């Protein structure tokens, strides 16, 4: 942080806020005991992945190259299981393709990036491009910083938006019996792990072979 240290005589911890656990009101022994109580040998799937789903992987590819690959959204056609045939959707920055997980399903996507932090956020939605509520948050971290080795650590987080539980636009579904994306939520961890393995395989294969990491889009923006 770049904020200068406070010179005020006020305490550094907030006062009047109920429920805080800090060194000012809890001994290290007490907090260790509390943490032990919160640590269990096994956890229900719903408790771990009910509201958030995060995966992470080490990839033997330089972080700048991994980030550059991810930020170009057309590469989703290479490393995801089912996203294909992306083309410009007519709105600047918005693309539309097919999610072959469910026949006839169109998926809209916009990529938001931050080069300094190496974040790549995919804002997506099935069937329509007005409200992109399926958001895939990814970050590339230099492995040298966090693991002491060359390469990248890639993290990927999804949050369970309420629309996963109920399709906000059933009128746009390609057919009445089409399964909704939220039906797959309990498989997100496993499915995204499969896709992260694809991403790792592509990046490492090309990096180790001295090949270009990225490929041109099959359908260029006009």
C-alpha positions as a Python dict, from the first residue, in 0.01 Angstrom:
ca = {
    (1, 'X'): (0, 0, 0),
    (2, 'X'): (113, 355, -69),
    (3, 'X'): (-88, 520, 211),
    (4, 'X'): (136, 694, 463),
    (5, 'X'): (130, 562, 822),
    (6, 'X'): (-114, 737, 1052),
    (7, 'X'): (30, 986, 1297),
    (8, 'X'): (-293, 1004, 1495),
    (9, 'X'): (-309, 901, 1859),
    (10, 'X'): (-610, 684, 1770),
    (11, 'X'): (-557, 305, 1801),
    (12, 'X'): (-468, 120, 1480),
    (13, 'X'): (-758, -126, 1520),
    (14, 'X'): (-1124, -22, 1477),
    (15, 'X'): (-1321, 41, 1793),
    (16, 'X'): (-1692, -5, 1846),
    (17, 'X'): (-1719, -280, 1582),
    (18, 'X'): (-1872, -596, 1734),
    (19, 'X'): (-1742, -943, 1654),
    (20, 'X'): (-1381, -866, 1567),
    (21, 'X'): (-1110, -1112, 1664),
    (22, 'X'): (-779, -930, 1709),
    (23, 'X'): (-475, -941, 1933),
    (24, 'X'): (-636, -663, 2134),
    (25, 'X'): (-920, -888, 2257),
    (26, 'X'): (-802, -1245, 2195),
    (27, 'X'): (-480, -1416, 2300),
    (28, 'X'): (-278, -1613, 2042),
    (29, 'X'): (-357, -1932, 2234),
    (30, 'X'): (-730, -1860, 2217),
    (31, 'X'): (-727, -1789, 1846),
    (32, 'X'): (-519, -2104, 1781),
    (33, 'X'): (-779, -2308, 1969),
    (34, 'X'): (-1059, -2143, 1772),
    (35, 'X'): (-883, -2217, 1442),
    (36, 'X'): (-836, -2579, 1547),
    (37, 'X'): (-1211, -2603, 1612),
    (38, 'X'): (-1277, -2464, 1263),
    (39, 'X'): (-1043, -2716, 1098),
    (40, 'X'): (-1195, -3054, 1015),
    (41, 'X'): (-1064, -3366, 839),
    (42, 'X'): (-1345, -3350, 580),
    (43, 'X'): (-1588, -3088, 451),
    (44, 'X'): (-1924, -3121, 270),
    (45, 'X'): (-1904, -3027, -97),
    (46, 'X'): (-2175, -2763, -54),
    (47, 'X'): (-1982, -2594, 228),
    (48, 'X'): (-1664, -2568, 22),
    (49, 'X'): (-1807, -2493, -323),
    (50, 'X'): (-2162, -2377, -254),
    (51, 'X'): (-2106, -2003, -302),
    (52, 'X'): (-1756, -1973, -451),
    (53, 'X'): (-1545, -2200, -666),
    (54, 'X'): (-1168, -2138, -685),
    (55, 'X'): (-901, -2348, -851),
    (56, 'X'): (-532, -2282, -907),
    (57, 'X'): (-244, -2439, -1097),
    (58, 'X'): (130, -2402, -1151),
    (59, 'X'): (221, -2360, -1518),
    (60, 'X'): (578, -2373, -1649),
    (61, 'X'): (535, -2072, -1877),
    (62, 'X'): (649, -1712, -1816),
    (63, 'X'): (375, -1502, -1655),
    (64, 'X'): (374, -1233, -1922),
    (65, 'X'): (323, -1495, -2192),
    (66, 'X'): (52, -1675, -1995),
    (67, 'X'): (-128, -1345, -1932),
    (68, 'X'): (-102, -1240, -2297),
    (69, 'X'): (-257, -1571, -2400),
    (70, 'X'): (-545, -1549, -2154),
    (71, 'X'): (-630, -1187, -2228),
    (72, 'X'): (-707, -1272, -2592),
    (73, 'X'): (-1053, -1416, -2551),
    (74, 'X'): (-1057, -1616, -2873),
    (75, 'X'): (-816, -1860, -2705),
    (76, 'X'): (-1115, -1985, -2504),
    (77, 'X'): (-1181, -2198, -2812),
    (78, 'X'): (-855, -2383, -2744),
    (79, 'X'): (-849, -2451, -2372),
    (80, 'X'): (-1212, -2467, -2263),
    (81, 'X'): (-1408, -2789, -2300),
    (82, 'X'): (-1705, -2656, -2494),
    (83, 'X'): (-1674, -2288, -2602),
    (84, 'X'): (-1634, -2261, -2979),
    (85, 'X'): (-1698, -2047, -3288),
    (86, 'X'): (-1656, -1701, -3138),
    (87, 'X'): (-1725, -1402, -3358),
    (88, 'X'): (-1788, -1031, -3299),
    (89, 'X'): (-2140, -975, -3163),
    (90, 'X'): (-2182, -627, -3308),
    (91, 'X'): (-2111, -435, -2987),
    (92, 'X'): (-1747, -324, -2941),
    (93, 'X'): (-1564, -573, -2721),
    (94, 'X'): (-1852, -823, -2715),
    (95, 'X'): (-1815, -1165, -2876),
    (96, 'X'): (-2063, -1448, -2919),
    (97, 'X'): (-1997, -1816, -2968),
    (98, 'X'): (-2142, -2160, -2907),
    (99, 'X'): (-2138, -2345, -2576),
    (100, 'X'): (-2151, -2703, -2697),
    (101, 'X'): (-2225, -2823, -2345),
    (102, 'X'): (-2589, -2770, -2442),
    (103, 'X'): (-2692, -2793, -2807),
    (104, 'X'): (-2807, -2467, -2962),
    (105, 'X'): (-2676, -2252, -2676),
    (106, 'X'): (-2509, -1923, -2759),
    (107, 'X'): (-2269, -1765, -2510),
    (108, 'X'): (-2178, -1397, -2507),
    (109, 'X'): (-1842, -1284, -2367),
    (110, 'X'): (-1647, -967, -2296),
    (111, 'X'): (-1292, -977, -2159),
    (112, 'X'): (-1178, -721, -1901),
    (113, 'X'): (-808, -711, -1819),
    (114, 'X'): (-548, -534, -1608),
    (115, 'X'): (-195, -579, -1739),
    (116, 'X'): (-24, -451, -1425),
    (117, 'X'): (-201, -701, -1200),
    (118, 'X'): (-225, -964, -1477),
    (119, 'X'): (-596, -1016, -1417),
    (120, 'X'): (-827, -1149, -1687),
    (121, 'X'): (-1200, -1147, -1619),
    (122, 'X'): (-1438, -1315, -1859),
    (123, 'X'): (-1787, -1159, -1835),
    (124, 'X'): (-2026, -1405, -1996),
    (125, 'X'): (-2390, -1508, -2023),
    (126, 'X'): (-2592, -1769, -2203),
    (127, 'X'): (-2849, -1658, -2462),
    (128, 'X'): (-2807, -1278, -2433),
    (129, 'X'): (-2536, -1013, -2415),
    (130, 'X'): (-2708, -738, -2219),
    (131, 'X'): (-2637, -867, -1866),
    (132, 'X'): (-2308, -1057, -1847),
    (133, 'X'): (-2350, -1214, -1504),
    (134, 'X'): (-2140, -1532, -1543),
    (135, 'X'): (-1802, -1388, -1445),
    (136, 'X'): (-1482, -1592, -1448),
    (137, 'X'): (-1206, -1416, -1251),
    (138, 'X'): (-853, -1523, -1341),
    (139, 'X'): (-513, -1397, -1234),
    (140, 'X'): (-159, -1486, -1340),
    (141, 'X'): (98, -1460, -1060),
    (142, 'X'): (475, -1488, -1120),
    (143, 'X'): (570, -1822, -965),
    (144, 'X'): (911, -1680, -878),
    (145, 'X'): (740, -1457, -622),
    (146, 'X'): (519, -1718, -456),
    (147, 'X'): (692, -2052, -519),
    (148, 'X'): (1052, -1953, -578),
    (149, 'X'): (1058, -2111, -924),
    (150, 'X'): (1015, -1991, -1283),
    (151, 'X'): (673, -1993, -1442),
    (152, 'X'): (324, -1889, -1340),
    (153, 'X'): (57, -1963, -1085),
    (154, 'X'): (-289, -1920, -1237),
    (155, 'X'): (-595, -1875, -1017),
    (156, 'X'): (-958, -1895, -1129),
    (157, 'X'): (-1261, -1800, -920),
    (158, 'X'): (-1636, -1810, -984),
    (159, 'X'): (-1902, -1662, -757),
    (160, 'X'): (-2251, -1811, -746),
    (161, 'X'): (-2467, -1535, -887),
    (162, 'X'): (-2841, -1582, -813),
    (163, 'X'): (-2902, -1632, -1185),
    (164, 'X'): (-2728, -1968, -1163),
    (165, 'X'): (-3032, -2088, -968),
    (166, 'X'): (-3295, -1946, -1204),
    (167, 'X'): (-3270, -1848, -1569),
    (168, 'X'): (-3356, -1475, -1587),
    (169, 'X'): (-3453, -1502, -1956),
    (170, 'X'): (-3616, -1840, -2021),
    (171, 'X'): (-3782, -1687, -2327),
    (172, 'X'): (-3441, -1682, -2499),
    (173, 'X'): (-3359, -2049, -2443),
    (174, 'X'): (-3318, -2242, -2770),
    (175, 'X'): (-3569, -2503, -2649),
    (176, 'X'): (-3787, -2546, -2341),
    (177, 'X'): (-3605, -2859, -2219),
    (178, 'X'): (-3254, -2710, -2239),
    (179, 'X'): (-3071, -2762, -1908),
    (180, 'X'): (-2972, -2438, -1735),
    (181, 'X'): (-2605, -2360, -1665),
    (182, 'X'): (-2670, -2355, -1290),
    (183, 'X'): (-2750, -2726, -1301),
    (184, 'X'): (-2377, -2779, -1350),
    (185, 'X'): (-2264, -2571, -1053),
    (186, 'X'): (-2175, -2872, -835),
    (187, 'X'): (-1944, -2987, -1116),
    (188, 'X'): (-1773, -2650, -1161),
    (189, 'X'): (-1468, -2745, -953),
    (190, 'X'): (-1414, -3069, -1143),
    (191, 'X'): (-1498, -2922, -1483),
    (192, 'X'): (-1277, -2619, -1438),
    (193, 'X'): (-996, -2843, -1317),
    (194, 'X'): (-1019, -3031, -1647),
    (195, 'X'): (-1007, -2703, -1839),
    (196, 'X'): (-717, -2570, -1631),
    (197, 'X'): (-527, -2888, -1722),
    (198, 'X'): (-594, -2805, -2089),
    (199, 'X'): (-462, -2453, -2036),
    (200, 'X'): (-150, -2583, -1863),
    (201, 'X'): (-86, -2839, -2138),
    (202, 'X'): (-114, -2582, -2418),
    (203, 'X'): (104, -2318, -2252),
    (204, 'X'): (375, -2562, -2146),
    (205, 'X'): (380, -2745, -2480),
    (206, 'X'): (429, -2424, -2676),
    (207, 'X'): (671, -2266, -2428),
    (208, 'X'): (890, -2576, -2406),
    (209, 'X'): (886, -2619, -2783),
    (210, 'X'): (977, -2259, -2857),
    (211, 'X'): (646, -2213, -3038),
    (212, 'X'): (428, -1901, -3046),
    (213, 'X'): (207, -1912, -2739),
    (214, 'X'): (-100, -1764, -2905),
    (215, 'X'): (-280, -1815, -3235),
    (216, 'X'): (-477, -1564, -3444),
    (217, 'X'): (-856, -1562, -3409),
    (218, 'X'): (-1038, -1758, -3674),
    (219, 'X'): (-1291, -1476, -3704),
    (220, 'X'): (-1138, -1130, -3676),
    (221, 'X'): (-1321, -827, -3543),
    (222, 'X'): (-1437, -594, -3822),
}
